[in-house]
């Protein structure tokens, strides 16, 4: 992982709500639907969508469309590589 990728992920994780989203997805050990995240964080849907977009752009979470709904899963490989890159700094 290059430093530009580390920077992008670090910026995505620099918001407490995004950290909570990653934590919620990781704790469910499967996938989490956007409305569940909205309820969990007690935030508006547009706000949650904004945070999710930042996490998807950083490749930390992956969207999966099922019918009309999007579910999100943690990209464990990217997270592991990010943590490894931080340890090497």
HTML snippet that shows the backbone in 3Dmol.js (N, CA, C, O; Angstrom):
<script src="https://3Dmol.org/build/3Dmol-min.js"></script>
<div id="view" style="width:600px;height:400px;position:relative"></div>
<script>
const pdb = `
ATOM      1  N   UNK A   1       0.858  -1.176   0.000  1.00  0.00           N
ATOM      2  CA  UNK A   1       0.000   0.000   0.000  1.00  0.00           C
ATOM      3  C   UNK A   1       0.900   1.235   0.000  1.00  0.00           C
ATOM      4  O   UNK A   1       1.816   1.346   0.815  1.00  0.00           O
ATOM      5  N   UNK A   2       0.630   2.159  -0.922  1.00  0.00           N
ATOM      6  CA  UNK A   2       1.456   3.359  -0.986  1.00  0.00           C
ATOM      7  C   UNK A   2       0.923   4.433  -0.035  1.00  0.00           C
ATOM      8  O   UNK A   2      -0.177   4.316   0.504  1.00  0.00           O
ATOM      9  N   UNK A   3       1.719   5.466   0.155  1.00  0.00           N
ATOM     10  CA  UNK A   3       1.360   6.511   1.115  1.00  0.00           C
ATOM     11  C   UNK A   3       0.097   7.273   0.713  1.00  0.00           C
ATOM     12  O   UNK A   3      -0.639   7.747   1.579  1.00  0.00           O
ATOM     13  N   UNK A   4      -0.158   7.394  -0.576  1.00  0.00           N
ATOM     14  CA  UNK A   4      -1.369   8.084  -1.030  1.00  0.00           C
ATOM     15  C   UNK A   4      -2.615   7.304  -0.590  1.00  0.00           C
ATOM     16  O   UNK A   4      -3.607   7.904  -0.176  1.00  0.00           O
ATOM     17  N   UNK A   5      -2.568   5.992  -0.679  1.00  0.00           N
ATOM     18  CA  UNK A   5      -3.681   5.152  -0.219  1.00  0.00           C
ATOM     19  C   UNK A   5      -3.841   5.252   1.291  1.00  0.00           C
ATOM     20  O   UNK A   5      -4.963   5.319   1.794  1.00  0.00           O
ATOM     21  N   UNK A   6      -2.737   5.262   2.011  1.00  0.00           N
ATOM     22  CA  UNK A   6      -2.787   5.405   3.476  1.00  0.00           C
ATOM     23  C   UNK A   6      -3.425   6.741   3.834  1.00  0.00           C
ATOM     24  O   UNK A   6      -4.245   6.816   4.748  1.00  0.00           O
ATOM     25  N   UNK A   7      -3.051   7.786   3.121  1.00  0.00           N
ATOM     26  CA  UNK A   7      -3.630   9.113   3.365  1.00  0.00           C
ATOM     27  C   UNK A   7      -5.135   9.120   3.111  1.00  0.00           C
ATOM     28  O   UNK A   7      -5.895   9.655   3.918  1.00  0.00           O
ATOM     29  N   UNK A   8      -5.573   8.529   1.996  1.00  0.00           N
ATOM     30  CA  UNK A   8      -6.996   8.494   1.643  1.00  0.00           C
ATOM     31  C   UNK A   8      -7.811   7.760   2.709  1.00  0.00           C
ATOM     32  O   UNK A   8      -8.886   8.215   3.099  1.00  0.00           O
ATOM     33  N   UNK A   9      -7.300   6.638   3.169  1.00  0.00           N
ATOM     34  CA  UNK A   9      -8.008   5.866   4.197  1.00  0.00           C
ATOM     35  C   UNK A   9      -8.004   6.616   5.520  1.00  0.00           C
ATOM     36  O   UNK A   9      -9.014   6.645   6.222  1.00  0.00           O
ATOM     37  N   UNK A  10      -6.875   7.221   5.860  1.00  0.00           N
ATOM     38  CA  UNK A  10      -6.791   7.985   7.109  1.00  0.00           C
ATOM     39  C   UNK A  10      -7.794   9.127   7.123  1.00  0.00           C
ATOM     40  O   UNK A  10      -8.434   9.382   8.143  1.00  0.00           O
ATOM     41  N   UNK A  11      -7.934   9.813   5.997  1.00  0.00           N
ATOM     42  CA  UNK A  11      -8.907  10.900   5.909  1.00  0.00           C
ATOM     43  C   UNK A  11     -10.333  10.360   6.040  1.00  0.00           C
ATOM     44  O   UNK A  11     -11.186  10.986   6.669  1.00  0.00           O
ATOM     45  N   UNK A  12     -10.580   9.204   5.445  1.00  0.00           N
ATOM     46  CA  UNK A  12     -11.919   8.619   5.548  1.00  0.00           C
ATOM     47  C   UNK A  12     -12.242   8.232   6.989  1.00  0.00           C
ATOM     48  O   UNK A  12     -13.397   8.302   7.410  1.00  0.00           O
ATOM     49  N   UNK A  13     -11.235   7.829   7.733  1.00  0.00           N
ATOM     50  CA  UNK A  13     -11.446   7.412   9.120  1.00  0.00           C
ATOM     51  C   UNK A  13     -11.303   8.557  10.120  1.00  0.00           C
ATOM     52  O   UNK A  13     -11.345   8.335  11.330  1.00  0.00           O
ATOM     53  N   UNK A  14     -11.134   9.773   9.622  1.00  0.00           N
ATOM     54  CA  UNK A  14     -10.912  10.908  10.524  1.00  0.00           C
ATOM     55  C   UNK A  14     -12.190  11.479  11.123  1.00  0.00           C
ATOM     56  O   UNK A  14     -12.137  12.458  11.868  1.00  0.00           O
ATOM     57  N   UNK A  15     -13.317  10.894  10.815  1.00  0.00           N
ATOM     58  CA  UNK A  15     -14.599  11.355  11.350  1.00  0.00           C
ATOM     59  C   UNK A  15     -15.169  10.291  12.282  1.00  0.00           C
ATOM     60  O   UNK A  15     -15.161   9.105  11.951  1.00  0.00           O
ATOM     61  N   UNK A  16     -15.655  10.706  13.431  1.00  0.00           N
ATOM     62  CA  UNK A  16     -16.155   9.758  14.427  1.00  0.00           C
ATOM     63  C   UNK A  16     -17.349   8.960  13.899  1.00  0.00           C
ATOM     64  O   UNK A  16     -17.492   7.784  14.235  1.00  0.00           O
ATOM     65  N   UNK A  17     -18.203   9.569  13.085  1.00  0.00           N
ATOM     66  CA  UNK A  17     -19.348   8.839  12.547  1.00  0.00           C
ATOM     67  C   UNK A  17     -18.910   7.748  11.575  1.00  0.00           C
ATOM     68  O   UNK A  17     -19.524   6.682  11.522  1.00  0.00           O
ATOM     69  N   UNK A  18     -17.867   8.003  10.817  1.00  0.00           N
ATOM     70  CA  UNK A  18     -17.347   6.978   9.904  1.00  0.00           C
ATOM     71  C   UNK A  18     -16.711   5.837  10.686  1.00  0.00           C
ATOM     72  O   UNK A  18     -16.829   4.671  10.309  1.00  0.00           O
ATOM     73  N   UNK A  19     -16.043   6.181  11.767  1.00  0.00           N
ATOM     74  CA  UNK A  19     -15.491   5.134  12.628  1.00  0.00           C
ATOM     75  C   UNK A  19     -16.608   4.273  13.217  1.00  0.00           C
ATOM     76  O   UNK A  19     -16.472   3.054  13.325  1.00  0.00           O
ATOM     77  N   UNK A  20     -17.702   4.910  13.593  1.00  0.00           N
ATOM     78  CA  UNK A  20     -18.845   4.169  14.129  1.00  0.00           C
ATOM     79  C   UNK A  20     -19.461   3.263  13.072  1.00  0.00           C
ATOM     80  O   UNK A  20     -19.889   2.151  13.381  1.00  0.00           O
ATOM     81  N   UNK A  21     -19.509   3.732  11.823  1.00  0.00           N
ATOM     82  CA  UNK A  21     -20.047   2.911  10.736  1.00  0.00           C
ATOM     83  C   UNK A  21     -19.178   1.683  10.537  1.00  0.00           C
ATOM     84  O   UNK A  21     -19.691   0.569  10.437  1.00  0.00           O
ATOM     85  N   UNK A  22     -17.866   1.875  10.478  1.00  0.00           N
ATOM     86  CA  UNK A  22     -16.940   0.744  10.313  1.00  0.00           C
ATOM     87  C   UNK A  22     -17.081  -0.225  11.483  1.00  0.00           C
ATOM     88  O   UNK A  22     -17.097  -1.441  11.293  1.00  0.00           O
ATOM     89  N   UNK A  23     -17.182   0.316  12.678  1.00  0.00           N
ATOM     90  CA  UNK A  23     -17.348  -0.520  13.870  1.00  0.00           C
ATOM     91  C   UNK A  23     -18.654  -1.308  13.813  1.00  0.00           C
ATOM     92  O   UNK A  23     -18.677  -2.493  14.148  1.00  0.00           O
ATOM     93  N   UNK A  24     -19.725  -0.672  13.399  1.00  0.00           N
ATOM     94  CA  UNK A  24     -21.024  -1.349  13.321  1.00  0.00           C
ATOM     95  C   UNK A  24     -20.995  -2.461  12.283  1.00  0.00           C
ATOM     96  O   UNK A  24     -21.505  -3.553  12.530  1.00  0.00           O
ATOM     97  N   UNK A  25     -20.404  -2.192  11.124  1.00  0.00           N
ATOM     98  CA  UNK A  25     -20.315  -3.217  10.075  1.00  0.00           C
ATOM     99  C   UNK A  25     -19.448  -4.370  10.545  1.00  0.00           C
ATOM    100  O   UNK A  25     -19.778  -5.533  10.314  1.00  0.00           O
ATOM    101  N   UNK A  26     -18.352  -4.058  11.197  1.00  0.00           N
ATOM    102  CA  UNK A  26     -17.455  -5.101  11.682  1.00  0.00           C
ATOM    103  C   UNK A  26     -18.107  -5.945  12.773  1.00  0.00           C
ATOM    104  O   UNK A  26     -17.899  -7.157  12.827  1.00  0.00           O
ATOM    105  N   UNK A  27     -18.882  -5.321  13.628  1.00  0.00           N
ATOM    106  CA  UNK A  27     -19.500  -6.060  14.727  1.00  0.00           C
ATOM    107  C   UNK A  27     -20.622  -6.975  14.263  1.00  0.00           C
ATOM    108  O   UNK A  27     -20.909  -7.978  14.917  1.00  0.00           O
ATOM    109  N   UNK A  28     -21.261  -6.647  13.146  1.00  0.00           N
ATOM    110  CA  UNK A  28     -22.352  -7.513  12.674  1.00  0.00           C
ATOM    111  C   UNK A  28     -21.818  -8.725  11.933  1.00  0.00           C
ATOM    112  O   UNK A  28     -22.556  -9.683  11.706  1.00  0.00           O
ATOM    113  N   UNK A  29     -20.528  -8.699  11.548  1.00  0.00           N
ATOM    114  CA  UNK A  29     -19.830  -9.828  10.921  1.00  0.00           C
ATOM    115  C   UNK A  29     -20.498 -10.339   9.657  1.00  0.00           C
ATOM    116  O   UNK A  29     -20.270 -11.484   9.270  1.00  0.00           O
ATOM    117  N   UNK A  30     -21.301  -9.540   9.015  1.00  0.00           N
ATOM    118  CA  UNK A  30     -21.918  -9.964   7.761  1.00  0.00           C
ATOM    119  C   UNK A  30     -22.059  -8.742   6.877  1.00  0.00           C
ATOM    120  O   UNK A  30     -21.105  -8.313   6.228  1.00  0.00           O
ATOM    121  N   UNK A  31     -23.244  -8.194   6.857  1.00  0.00           N
ATOM    122  CA  UNK A  31     -23.493  -6.992   6.078  1.00  0.00           C
ATOM    123  C   UNK A  31     -24.518  -6.143   6.802  1.00  0.00           C
ATOM    124  O   UNK A  31     -25.315  -6.644   7.594  1.00  0.00           O
ATOM    125  N   UNK A  32     -24.486  -4.861   6.522  1.00  0.00           N
ATOM    126  CA  UNK A  32     -25.370  -3.929   7.195  1.00  0.00           C
ATOM    127  C   UNK A  32     -26.056  -3.063   6.150  1.00  0.00           C
ATOM    128  O   UNK A  32     -25.414  -2.587   5.213  1.00  0.00           O
ATOM    129  N   UNK A  33     -27.344  -2.860   6.307  1.00  0.00           N
ATOM    130  CA  UNK A  33     -28.128  -2.064   5.371  1.00  0.00           C
ATOM    131  C   UNK A  33     -28.097  -0.606   5.799  1.00  0.00           C
ATOM    132  O   UNK A  33     -27.988  -0.298   6.986  1.00  0.00           O
ATOM    133  N   UNK A  34     -28.195   0.289   4.820  1.00  0.00           N
ATOM    134  CA  UNK A  34     -28.061   1.726   5.074  1.00  0.00           C
ATOM    135  C   UNK A  34     -29.058   2.229   6.117  1.00  0.00           C
ATOM    136  O   UNK A  34     -28.686   3.025   6.979  1.00  0.00           O
ATOM    137  N   UNK A  35     -30.300   1.788   6.060  1.00  0.00           N
ATOM    138  CA  UNK A  35     -31.294   2.270   7.031  1.00  0.00           C
ATOM    139  C   UNK A  35     -30.956   1.818   8.444  1.00  0.00           C
ATOM    140  O   UNK A  35     -31.269   2.519   9.405  1.00  0.00           O
ATOM    141  N   UNK A  36     -30.329   0.672   8.583  1.00  0.00           N
ATOM    142  CA  UNK A  36     -29.891   0.203   9.897  1.00  0.00           C
ATOM    143  C   UNK A  36     -28.795   1.110  10.438  1.00  0.00           C
ATOM    144  O   UNK A  36     -28.771   1.434  11.625  1.00  0.00           O
ATOM    145  N   UNK A  37     -27.893   1.514   9.559  1.00  0.00           N
ATOM    146  CA  UNK A  37     -26.821   2.430   9.962  1.00  0.00           C
ATOM    147  C   UNK A  37     -27.423   3.771  10.374  1.00  0.00           C
ATOM    148  O   UNK A  37     -26.991   4.370  11.359  1.00  0.00           O
ATOM    149  N   UNK A  38     -28.412   4.238   9.627  1.00  0.00           N
ATOM    150  CA  UNK A  38     -29.084   5.507   9.935  1.00  0.00           C
ATOM    151  C   UNK A  38     -29.698   5.460  11.328  1.00  0.00           C
ATOM    152  O   UNK A  38     -29.556   6.407  12.102  1.00  0.00           O
ATOM    153  N   UNK A  39     -30.369   4.380  11.645  1.00  0.00           N
ATOM    154  CA  UNK A  39     -30.983   4.209  12.958  1.00  0.00           C
ATOM    155  C   UNK A  39     -29.929   4.095  14.053  1.00  0.00           C
ATOM    156  O   UNK A  39     -30.052   4.702  15.117  1.00  0.00           O
ATOM    157  N   UNK A  40     -28.897   3.314  13.778  1.00  0.00           N
ATOM    158  CA  UNK A  40     -27.829   3.088  14.746  1.00  0.00           C
ATOM    159  C   UNK A  40     -27.136   4.392  15.137  1.00  0.00           C
ATOM    160  O   UNK A  40     -26.865   4.620  16.316  1.00  0.00           O
ATOM    161  N   UNK A  41     -26.848   5.249  14.151  1.00  0.00           N
ATOM    162  CA  UNK A  41     -26.128   6.495  14.415  1.00  0.00           C
ATOM    163  C   UNK A  41     -27.038   7.665  14.765  1.00  0.00           C
ATOM    164  O   UNK A  41     -26.567   8.714  15.206  1.00  0.00           O
ATOM    165  N   UNK A  42     -28.340   7.485  14.567  1.00  0.00           N
ATOM    166  CA  UNK A  42     -29.294   8.559  14.810  1.00  0.00           C
ATOM    167  C   UNK A  42     -28.945   9.798  13.971  1.00  0.00           C
ATOM    168  O   UNK A  42     -28.961  10.926  14.464  1.00  0.00           O
ATOM    169  N   UNK A  43     -28.631   9.555  12.693  1.00  0.00           N
ATOM    170  CA  UNK A  43     -28.318  10.620  11.745  1.00  0.00           C
ATOM    171  C   UNK A  43     -29.308  10.565  10.591  1.00  0.00           C
ATOM    172  O   UNK A  43     -29.975   9.552  10.379  1.00  0.00           O
ATOM    173  N   UNK A  44     -29.397  11.651   9.855  1.00  0.00           N
ATOM    174  CA  UNK A  44     -30.278  11.673   8.686  1.00  0.00           C
ATOM    175  C   UNK A  44     -29.703  10.779   7.591  1.00  0.00           C
ATOM    176  O   UNK A  44     -28.502  10.513   7.560  1.00  0.00           O
ATOM    177  N   UNK A  45     -30.561  10.327   6.708  1.00  0.00           N
ATOM    178  CA  UNK A  45     -30.141   9.456   5.619  1.00  0.00           C
ATOM    179  C   UNK A  45     -29.118  10.139   4.708  1.00  0.00           C
ATOM    180  O   UNK A  45     -28.140   9.496   4.327  1.00  0.00           O
ATOM    181  N   UNK A  46     -29.299  11.424   4.338  1.00  0.00           N
ATOM    182  CA  UNK A  46     -28.277  12.068   3.500  1.00  0.00           C
ATOM    183  C   UNK A  46     -26.909  12.142   4.184  1.00  0.00           C
ATOM    184  O   UNK A  46     -25.879  12.003   3.523  1.00  0.00           O
ATOM    185  N   UNK A  47     -26.893  12.356   5.474  1.00  0.00           N
ATOM    186  CA  UNK A  47     -25.637  12.413   6.217  1.00  0.00           C
ATOM    187  C   UNK A  47     -24.941  11.054   6.217  1.00  0.00           C
ATOM    188  O   UNK A  47     -23.731  10.967   6.007  1.00  0.00           O
ATOM    189  N   UNK A  48     -25.710  10.003   6.452  1.00  0.00           N
ATOM    190  CA  UNK A  48     -25.143   8.649   6.438  1.00  0.00           C
ATOM    191  C   UNK A  48     -24.633   8.311   5.039  1.00  0.00           C
ATOM    192  O   UNK A  48     -23.568   7.710   4.898  1.00  0.00           O
ATOM    193  N   UNK A  49     -25.382   8.692   4.004  1.00  0.00           N
ATOM    194  CA  UNK A  49     -24.945   8.441   2.629  1.00  0.00           C
ATOM    195  C   UNK A  49     -23.623   9.133   2.332  1.00  0.00           C
ATOM    196  O   UNK A  49     -22.761   8.571   1.656  1.00  0.00           O
ATOM    197  N   UNK A  50     -23.463  10.337   2.829  1.00  0.00           N
ATOM    198  CA  UNK A  50     -22.216  11.079   2.647  1.00  0.00           C
ATOM    199  C   UNK A  50     -21.048  10.324   3.293  1.00  0.00           C
ATOM    200  O   UNK A  50     -19.996  10.163   2.674  1.00  0.00           O
ATOM    201  N   UNK A  51     -21.230   9.870   4.516  1.00  0.00           N
ATOM    202  CA  UNK A  51     -20.179   9.143   5.221  1.00  0.00           C
ATOM    203  C   UNK A  51     -19.869   7.812   4.532  1.00  0.00           C
ATOM    204  O   UNK A  51     -18.707   7.423   4.413  1.00  0.00           O
ATOM    205  N   UNK A  52     -20.904   7.127   4.088  1.00  0.00           N
ATOM    206  CA  UNK A  52     -20.705   5.851   3.402  1.00  0.00           C
ATOM    207  C   UNK A  52     -19.929   6.053   2.104  1.00  0.00           C
ATOM    208  O   UNK A  52     -19.051   5.256   1.774  1.00  0.00           O
ATOM    209  N   UNK A  53     -20.249   7.110   1.372  1.00  0.00           N
ATOM    210  CA  UNK A  53     -19.535   7.391   0.126  1.00  0.00           C
ATOM    211  C   UNK A  53     -18.041   7.580   0.377  1.00  0.00           C
ATOM    212  O   UNK A  53     -17.216   7.082  -0.390  1.00  0.00           O
ATOM    213  N   UNK A  54     -17.693   8.285   1.427  1.00  0.00           N
ATOM    214  CA  UNK A  54     -16.281   8.485   1.765  1.00  0.00           C
ATOM    215  C   UNK A  54     -15.598   7.145   2.055  1.00  0.00           C
ATOM    216  O   UNK A  54     -14.464   6.922   1.633  1.00  0.00           O
ATOM    217  N   UNK A  55     -16.280   6.264   2.767  1.00  0.00           N
ATOM    218  CA  UNK A  55     -15.718   4.955   3.105  1.00  0.00           C
ATOM    219  C   UNK A  55     -15.614   4.052   1.883  1.00  0.00           C
ATOM    220  O   UNK A  55     -14.652   3.295   1.748  1.00  0.00           O
ATOM    221  N   UNK A  56     -16.597   4.127   0.995  1.00  0.00           N
ATOM    222  CA  UNK A  56     -16.564   3.344  -0.242  1.00  0.00           C
ATOM    223  C   UNK A  56     -15.435   3.852  -1.140  1.00  0.00           C
ATOM    224  O   UNK A  56     -14.693   3.054  -1.713  1.00  0.00           O
ATOM    225  N   UNK A  57     -15.300   5.177  -1.266  1.00  0.00           N
ATOM    226  CA  UNK A  57     -14.233   5.754  -2.089  1.00  0.00           C
ATOM    227  C   UNK A  57     -12.855   5.352  -1.581  1.00  0.00           C
ATOM    228  O   UNK A  57     -11.923   5.201  -2.371  1.00  0.00           O
ATOM    229  N   UNK A  58     -12.720   5.181  -0.288  1.00  0.00           N
ATOM    230  CA  UNK A  58     -11.451   4.737   0.303  1.00  0.00           C
ATOM    231  C   UNK A  58     -11.301   3.218   0.233  1.00  0.00           C
ATOM    232  O   UNK A  58     -10.280   2.672   0.651  1.00  0.00           O
ATOM    233  N   UNK A  59     -12.317   2.540  -0.295  1.00  0.00           N
ATOM    234  CA  UNK A  59     -12.344   1.080  -0.455  1.00  0.00           C
ATOM    235  C   UNK A  59     -12.365   0.328   0.870  1.00  0.00           C
ATOM    236  O   UNK A  59     -12.020  -0.853   0.917  1.00  0.00           O
ATOM    237  N   UNK A  60     -12.767   1.003   1.949  1.00  0.00           N
ATOM    238  CA  UNK A  60     -12.856   0.344   3.249  1.00  0.00           C
ATOM    239  C   UNK A  60     -14.105  -0.511   3.383  1.00  0.00           C
ATOM    240  O   UNK A  60     -14.093  -1.543   4.054  1.00  0.00           O
ATOM    241  N   UNK A  61     -15.174  -0.078   2.746  1.00  0.00           N
ATOM    242  CA  UNK A  61     -16.394  -0.879   2.740  1.00  0.00           C
ATOM    243  C   UNK A  61     -16.817  -1.094   1.289  1.00  0.00           C
ATOM    244  O   UNK A  61     -16.490  -0.307   0.401  1.00  0.00           O
ATOM    245  N   UNK A  62     -17.547  -2.175   1.079  1.00  0.00           N
ATOM    246  CA  UNK A  62     -17.987  -2.532  -0.261  1.00  0.00           C
ATOM    247  C   UNK A  62     -19.510  -2.590  -0.299  1.00  0.00           C
ATOM    248  O   UNK A  62     -20.134  -3.228   0.549  1.00  0.00           O
ATOM    249  N   UNK A  63     -20.109  -1.918  -1.291  1.00  0.00           N
ATOM    250  CA  UNK A  63     -21.562  -1.961  -1.420  1.00  0.00           C
ATOM    251  C   UNK A  63     -22.007  -3.208  -2.180  1.00  0.00           C
ATOM    252  O   UNK A  63     -21.320  -3.687  -3.082  1.00  0.00           O
ATOM    253  N   UNK A  64     -23.160  -3.712  -1.796  1.00  0.00           N
ATOM    254  CA  UNK A  64     -23.782  -4.838  -2.491  1.00  0.00           C
ATOM    255  C   UNK A  64     -25.260  -4.505  -2.633  1.00  0.00           C
ATOM    256  O   UNK A  64     -25.960  -4.308  -1.639  1.00  0.00           O
ATOM    257  N   UNK A  65     -25.725  -4.445  -3.866  1.00  0.00           N
ATOM    258  CA  UNK A  65     -27.122  -4.111  -4.100  1.00  0.00           C
ATOM    259  C   UNK A  65     -27.949  -5.390  -4.130  1.00  0.00           C
ATOM    260  O   UNK A  65     -27.640  -6.344  -4.844  1.00  0.00           O
ATOM    261  N   UNK A  66     -29.007  -5.374  -3.331  1.00  0.00           N
ATOM    262  CA  UNK A  66     -29.957  -6.493  -3.307  1.00  0.00           C
ATOM    263  C   UNK A  66     -31.345  -5.896  -3.457  1.00  0.00           C
ATOM    264  O   UNK A  66     -31.896  -5.332  -2.512  1.00  0.00           O
ATOM    265  N   UNK A  67     -31.896  -6.026  -4.638  1.00  0.00           N
ATOM    266  CA  UNK A  67     -33.189  -5.401  -4.911  1.00  0.00           C
ATOM    267  C   UNK A  67     -33.037  -3.893  -4.909  1.00  0.00           C
ATOM    268  O   UNK A  67     -32.215  -3.342  -5.642  1.00  0.00           O
ATOM    269  N   UNK A  68     -33.828  -3.231  -4.089  1.00  0.00           N
ATOM    270  CA  UNK A  68     -33.761  -1.771  -3.986  1.00  0.00           C
ATOM    271  C   UNK A  68     -32.781  -1.296  -2.916  1.00  0.00           C
ATOM    272  O   UNK A  68     -32.545  -0.096  -2.781  1.00  0.00           O
ATOM    273  N   UNK A  69     -32.226  -2.208  -2.174  1.00  0.00           N
ATOM    274  CA  UNK A  69     -31.431  -1.839  -1.015  1.00  0.00           C
ATOM    275  C   UNK A  69     -29.944  -2.106  -1.224  1.00  0.00           C
ATOM    276  O   UNK A  69     -29.551  -3.012  -1.959  1.00  0.00           O
ATOM    277  N   UNK A  70     -29.136  -1.294  -0.561  1.00  0.00           N
ATOM    278  CA  UNK A  70     -27.691  -1.496  -0.548  1.00  0.00           C
ATOM    279  C   UNK A  70     -27.278  -1.994   0.826  1.00  0.00           C
ATOM    280  O   UNK A  70     -27.711  -1.483   1.858  1.00  0.00           O
ATOM    281  N   UNK A  71     -26.430  -3.004   0.804  1.00  0.00           N
ATOM    282  CA  UNK A  71     -25.837  -3.538   2.014  1.00  0.00           C
ATOM    283  C   UNK A  71     -24.340  -3.292   1.929  1.00  0.00           C
ATOM    284  O   UNK A  71     -23.769  -3.266   0.839  1.00  0.00           O
ATOM    285  N   UNK A  72     -23.712  -3.114   3.071  1.00  0.00           N
ATOM    286  CA  UNK A  72     -22.288  -2.794   3.101  1.00  0.00           C
ATOM    287  C   UNK A  72     -21.541  -3.805   3.946  1.00  0.00           C
ATOM    288  O   UNK A  72     -21.991  -4.210   5.018  1.00  0.00           O
ATOM    289  N   UNK A  73     -20.388  -4.199   3.432  1.00  0.00           N
ATOM    290  CA  UNK A  73     -19.509  -5.114   4.148  1.00  0.00           C
ATOM    291  C   UNK A  73     -18.130  -4.475   4.272  1.00  0.00           C
ATOM    292  O   UNK A  73     -17.742  -3.649   3.446  1.00  0.00           O
ATOM    293  N   UNK A  74     -17.414  -4.855   5.284  1.00  0.00           N
ATOM    294  CA  UNK A  74     -16.063  -4.347   5.500  1.00  0.00           C
ATOM    295  C   UNK A  74     -15.110  -5.058   4.541  1.00  0.00           C
ATOM    296  O   UNK A  74     -15.166  -6.279   4.395  1.00  0.00           O
ATOM    297  N   UNK A  75     -14.247  -4.299   3.897  1.00  0.00           N
ATOM    298  CA  UNK A  75     -13.207  -4.868   3.045  1.00  0.00           C
ATOM    299  C   UNK A  75     -12.025  -5.175   3.959  1.00  0.00           C
ATOM    300  O   UNK A  75     -11.151  -4.336   4.175  1.00  0.00           O
ATOM    301  N   UNK A  76     -12.019  -6.377   4.482  1.00  0.00           N
ATOM    302  CA  UNK A  76     -11.029  -6.760   5.489  1.00  0.00           C
ATOM    303  C   UNK A  76      -9.610  -6.719   4.944  1.00  0.00           C
ATOM    304  O   UNK A  76      -8.679  -6.385   5.676  1.00  0.00           O
ATOM    305  N   UNK A  77      -9.431  -7.050   3.677  1.00  0.00           N
ATOM    306  CA  UNK A  77      -8.096  -7.038   3.077  1.00  0.00           C
ATOM    307  C   UNK A  77      -7.506  -5.626   3.077  1.00  0.00           C
ATOM    308  O   UNK A  77      -6.340  -5.438   3.425  1.00  0.00           O
ATOM    309  N   UNK A  78      -8.306  -4.641   2.689  1.00  0.00           N
ATOM    310  CA  UNK A  78      -7.842  -3.255   2.682  1.00  0.00           C
ATOM    311  C   UNK A  78      -7.543  -2.795   4.112  1.00  0.00           C
ATOM    312  O   UNK A  78      -6.534  -2.135   4.358  1.00  0.00           O
ATOM    313  N   UNK A  79      -8.418  -3.145   5.043  1.00  0.00           N
ATOM    314  CA  UNK A  79      -8.202  -2.754   6.438  1.00  0.00           C
ATOM    315  C   UNK A  79      -6.914  -3.363   6.983  1.00  0.00           C
ATOM    316  O   UNK A  79      -6.142  -2.681   7.656  1.00  0.00           O
ATOM    317  N   UNK A  80      -6.680  -4.633   6.701  1.00  0.00           N
ATOM    318  CA  UNK A  80      -5.462  -5.293   7.166  1.00  0.00           C
ATOM    319  C   UNK A  80      -4.210  -4.658   6.557  1.00  0.00           C
ATOM    320  O   UNK A  80      -3.216  -4.441   7.249  1.00  0.00           O
ATOM    321  N   UNK A  81      -4.268  -4.362   5.250  1.00  0.00           N
ATOM    322  CA  UNK A  81      -3.128  -3.734   4.581  1.00  0.00           C
ATOM    323  C   UNK A  81      -2.871  -2.328   5.121  1.00  0.00           C
ATOM    324  O   UNK A  81      -1.722  -1.902   5.242  1.00  0.00           O
ATOM    325  N   UNK A  82      -3.943  -1.614   5.444  1.00  0.00           N
ATOM    326  CA  UNK A  82      -3.820  -0.272   6.016  1.00  0.00           C
ATOM    327  C   UNK A  82      -3.132  -0.337   7.382  1.00  0.00           C
ATOM    328  O   UNK A  82      -2.206   0.427   7.656  1.00  0.00           O
ATOM    329  N   UNK A  83      -3.585  -1.238   8.220  1.00  0.00           N
ATOM    330  CA  UNK A  83      -2.986  -1.377   9.551  1.00  0.00           C
ATOM    331  C   UNK A  83      -1.516  -1.796   9.464  1.00  0.00           C
ATOM    332  O   UNK A  83      -0.683  -1.334  10.243  1.00  0.00           O
ATOM    333  N   UNK A  84      -1.216  -2.657   8.526  1.00  0.00           N
ATOM    334  CA  UNK A  84       0.164  -3.087   8.319  1.00  0.00           C
ATOM    335  C   UNK A  84       1.025  -1.907   7.845  1.00  0.00           C
ATOM    336  O   UNK A  84       2.160  -1.741   8.294  1.00  0.00           O
ATOM    337  N   UNK A  85       0.483  -1.100   6.947  1.00  0.00           N
ATOM    338  CA  UNK A  85       1.217   0.067   6.444  1.00  0.00           C
ATOM    339  C   UNK A  85       1.475   1.069   7.574  1.00  0.00           C
ATOM    340  O   UNK A  85       2.540   1.682   7.631  1.00  0.00           O
ATOM    341  N   UNK A  86       0.504   1.232   8.467  1.00  0.00           N
ATOM    342  CA  UNK A  86       0.695   2.145   9.600  1.00  0.00           C
ATOM    343  C   UNK A  86       1.803   1.646  10.536  1.00  0.00           C
ATOM    344  O   UNK A  86       2.589   2.434  11.061  1.00  0.00           O
ATOM    345  N   UNK A  87       1.850   0.345  10.732  1.00  0.00           N
ATOM    346  CA  UNK A  87       2.886  -0.222  11.597  1.00  0.00           C
ATOM    347  C   UNK A  87       4.279  -0.013  11.022  1.00  0.00           C
ATOM    348  O   UNK A  87       5.255   0.097  11.765  1.00  0.00           O
ATOM    349  N   UNK A  88       4.366   0.042   9.699  1.00  0.00           N
ATOM    350  CA  UNK A  88       5.666   0.209   9.054  1.00  0.00           C
ATOM    351  C   UNK A  88       6.143   1.651   9.036  1.00  0.00           C
ATOM    352  O   UNK A  88       7.305   1.913   8.729  1.00  0.00           O
ATOM    353  N   UNK A  89       5.259   2.592   9.361  1.00  0.00           N
ATOM    354  CA  UNK A  89       5.651   4.015   9.345  1.00  0.00           C
ATOM    355  C   UNK A  89       6.584   4.343  10.492  1.00  0.00           C
ATOM    356  O   UNK A  89       7.012   5.488  10.631  1.00  0.00           O
TER     357      UNK A  89
END
`;
const viewer = $3Dmol.createViewer("view");
viewer.addModel(pdb, "pdb");
viewer.setStyle({}, {cartoon: {color: "spectrum"}});
viewer.zoomTo();
viewer.render();
</script>
